[in-house]
């Protein structure tokens, strides 16, 4: 995306932040307009006293720009408008308060809509939240992630009464897209590509997006769970102030962890939301105690993807293997595009694909229920 578009995104965020950010609430679902542009109501972008707009991400599937306490996201140009409308309505729904970060209204849109179109791409606005700090892995909110997923999966999709139905969960479709991307990037010339394709071929057809998914597993799914999809809101600095006020007043402190990014939200098997950490655990990238903390918190909060006790792998096996193949395929495609060798983590994922490809048929699972 060109700099001029990024500047346009930050300008939109500047223009709307003082007018649309709702007052802070005890549920942590709003932002304080005065903290976004202190002392600058009515200011123009050129006179704004806020720090320079920060481009948080710039990828083909989305550009994300932060300006003050507002984040503007420009979605992929091929985004389905009806699906995005349904996902935004779900994120703003009271039943998901305290689970998902809610979007901000966009004044450029009609009514109180949460999206508009800028330069041919859907644009949404969000409160800024403090992300997980990669420099402090021991403080990563694994229990909170498990609890939030369990709460999300416990919301009956029909209870939301959305303006349009949520689309199917895209887990198998995303895995198939990763395989297609690898094939296009490598044309079969990487020695690990054959291993990844063998592992892909050992998955059931529904996990490869070649057949309908098994019935009976229809929950509200996030669709792309990893630690980058959690933020603390209100942001950490505000949370410290809230905690100090709580000591004085006896009120509960704000600044809770919330899930973000609804681009892949849909209806489907909730086991796919646990698939990435399960795949990391199986590959040796996630320590057993961390996996136990995450899964234990999910079960304690009533998560429906796996039984409340006992072996979770009959439900997790196929989604975890599919996520392993997806991750390895994307790693190969990116390494080819960057003309670089695989790094250590990418090598571990391709090695896990080799183990998947060598599984005897009697150890394979054809369904997750």
N, C-alpha and C positions, 0 to 999 in steps of 0.2 A: 504494500500500500504506500502511496506517495506521502511525502511529508505534509502536503497541502491538505490531504484528507485527514491525517492525524491531527492537524491543527484545527480542522473543522470539528472533529469529534470533541476536542478539548474546549472549543468555543461553545459548543452546544452544552457541555457539562457546566461551563461557567455561567451561561445565560439562565439555565433552569435551576441550578442548585439552590439559590436563596428562596425560590418560589415553591419548589416542589418537595424538598426534603421535609417529611413530616416531623413533628416534635418527637423527641426521644420518649420511648415508652418503657415500662418495666419489662416488657418481653424482649427488648433489644431488637425491635424490628424497624426502628426509625433512626434518623440522624437529626442532629441539632443544626438548623440552618445557620445560626450565628457562629457555629464553629467552622462552617465551610468557608465563609468569607468574612472574617471578623472585621467590622468597621468598613466594609466595602459594598454595602447594599447599593445597587444601581451602578456599580462601577463597570467600566468597559473591560474587555479582555486585556487591552493594552495597559490599563491602570491597575489591574488586579494585583493585590499584595501577596497572593498565594505563591507557593513555590511553582517553578516551571512545570507544565504538564508532563507527566511521566508515562511513557509508552511501556505498559507492563507486558504486552505480548503483541507480536505482529506475525501472524501465520495466515496461510490461505483460508483456513476455516474460521478466522476471527482475529480482529485487531482490538486490543483492550487498552484504553487510555484513562489514567487517573488524573483528576484535577480537583485538588482539595479533598473533600469528603465524598466526592461523587466519582463513579467509574462509568465510562461510556464504552459499550461494546458494539462493534460493527460485525455482524454475523456473516457467515458465508453467503455468497450471492445466490446459491441454489437452495437456500433455506426455504422450507415449505411454510408459507405464511400462516395457514390454518393451524399447522402443528405448533408453530412458535406461539401463536395466540393462546392455544390451549395450555401449553407449558407455562407461559407467563401467568395465566389466570390461576393455574395450580400453585405456582410459587407465591402468589399474592393471597391465596385462600386462607381464611382463619384457621381451618383445620390443620394447616401446615405451618402455622406460626410457631416459632421456636425450633423448627426443623430445617426449613429452607430460608435463605436470605431473600426477602421480598424485593421485587423490582420497584423503581420509582416511576411515577407517571411521566410521560413525555409531552410537554405542552405543544410541541409541533404536531402531535397527532390529534385526531378527533376525539372529543370527549375526554375520558380519563384513561385512554389506551396506554399501554406500556411499551409500545414500539412505534417507530416511524421508519421512513426509508431515506437514506442519505447516500448519494452517489451509487444508487442501484443496489444498496445492501441494507438489510434491516438493522436498525439501531435501537439499542435498549440502554437504560440507565439504572445504576445500582448504587446503594450505599457502599462506601469503602469499608472493608474489614481487614484486620491484621491477619496475614497468612501464617501458616505453620513455618517456623524458623528451621531451615535445613541444617543450620549450624548447631542445633541442639536436638539431635535425634532422640535422646533419652526423654525429652519432654514432649515428644509427638503425641497428639491426643488420640491414641488408638482406642481407648475405652469410649471416648466421646463419639468417635466415628462409628463404632459398633452400635452404640445406643441410638444415635441419630438414624442409622439405617433401619434398625428394628422398628423405631417409631414411624418411619416413612412407610415401611412395608405393612404396618398395621392400619394404615388409613385406607378404608374401602374406596376404590376408584369411583364407584357410583355415587358416593356421598358428596363428591366435589361439585357435581352439577355444573360442569364447565360449558362455555359457549360452543365448543367443538370437542369431539372425543380425542383423548390422548392417543397417539399412534402406538403401534407395538414397540416394545423394548427392542433396541437395535443391536444387541450383543452379537448374534450370529452374523448379521449384515456387516458389522464393523470388522469382524474377523475375516469374512470373505473379501471385503474391500482391501484389507491389509495384504492378503495373498495376491490379489490382482495387482496391487502396487509393487510388490516384490517381483512378480513375474515381469512387469513392464520395465522395471529398473535394471533387472539382472539378465533377462533373456536367457536364463538357465546357465549363466557362466560362472556363478559362484559355487564353490564346492559344498557350502552348507545349504544351498537352496534345495537340493534334492532331499536332504534330511528333513527340512521343514515341510516340504511337500509330502513326504512319506507320513510324517506325524499328522498332517492335515487330512490325509486320506484315511487315517484310522479313526477319525471322528465320525459319529453318526451323521446322516444327511441333514437332519434338522439343525445340528450345530454348525454346519457349513452353509446354512441359509439356502439349502436345496430342497427342503421339505418343511411342512408345517411343524411348529413346536408341539411337544406332547401336551395334551389337554390337562386342565386342572391345576395349573400353576400360574394364576393371573393376579399379580400384585402390582402396586405402584412402585416402579423401579427408578433409581437415579440414573443408571446407565453408564456411568464412567467414574466409579468411585476410586479415588486415591487421595493421599494427604493434601495434594494441591487443591482439592475441592472443598477444603474447610477453611473458614476464616472466623476470627473472633470479632464479634460485633456487639456493642460499639467497639471501635478500635482499642488496642491495648492501652494507650495513654488515657483515654476516657475511662476505660475499665478500672484503672488504678484510682482515678478520682471518684468513681462510683463506689469503689470498695471503701475509700476513706469516709465518704458520706454514710455508707452503711454502718460503719463502726459508731458514728455519731448518732444515727437515727434508728438503728436496729432494723433497717430495711434490707432486703436482699440486694446484693451487688449485681450489677449488670455485666455485660461483656462475656456472653456465652458463645460456644462454638456452634456454627451453623454450616449447613451444606450450601454450596454455590454451584452455578453452571447447570442450567436445565436443558441444554441443547440435545441431550440424549435421553431425557426422561420419557418413560413410556410404560406400557402395561406388558407384563411378562413374568418369567420365572425369576423370583427374587434371588435365587442362588447366583445369578450372574453379577449381582452387586458385590458378592463376597469373592468372586472369582479371581480378581487381581491379587489381593493379599494371600489367597489360598495358593495361587500359582507361585508367588514369591516364596512362600513357606516351603512348598514342594521342591522348589529349585535351590533352596538353601540360602536365599537372599533375605529372608525374614526369620529372625531368631524364634525358636519354639516358644519362649516365654512371652514374646510380643504377640505371636499368633494366638496363644492361649488367652491373653488379656483381651484381645480384640473379639475373639469368638465367644469368650465368657461373658463379656459385656453385652454382645448381641443377644445371646441366649437369655441372660438375666432380664433384658428389656422386652422379652417376649417375641423375638424375631421368628418369622415363620419360614425362612428359607431352609432351615435344618431342624431336626428334632430337638426338643429341649435338653436332651442328654444323649449319651451314646455316640456312635460313630457318625460324623457329619459327611463323610466322603461319598456315600452313595448319591447324595444330592449335589455335592460340589465337584465331583471328579470330571465330568464332561465340560462344564464351564471353565474350570481351572485349566484343563488341557487346551481348550480353545483359546483362552487368554495367553497361554504360553506360546502357542503357535503364532497368534496375532502379534505378540511382542517381538518374537524372533523375526518374523517376516518384515515388520516395520524397521527393525534394527538393520537388517540386510539391505533394505531399500535405502535407508538414510546413509549407511556406510558407503554404498555405491555412489550415491549422489554427492557425497563429500569426498569421495576418492580416498577413503581412510580405512584402516583395519577395524575390526570389531573391538570394542573395549571389553574389559573383564566381565562386566555384568551381561553384556550382549552375548559374549561367548558362553556364559553359564546358561542363558536361555536357549541357545541353539543346542547345547549339550543336553538340556532337559528334553528338547524335541527328539534327540536321538534315543533317549530312554523311552519316550512315548512311542516312537516308531517301532521299538523292539519289544513292546509289551505283547505277551501271548494273548490270543483271542479270549481265553477264559477270564482274564483279568480286566477286560474292557467292559465299560458300562454303556448301555445304549439309551439310557434315560436318566433323568434326575429325580424321578418320583417313584 
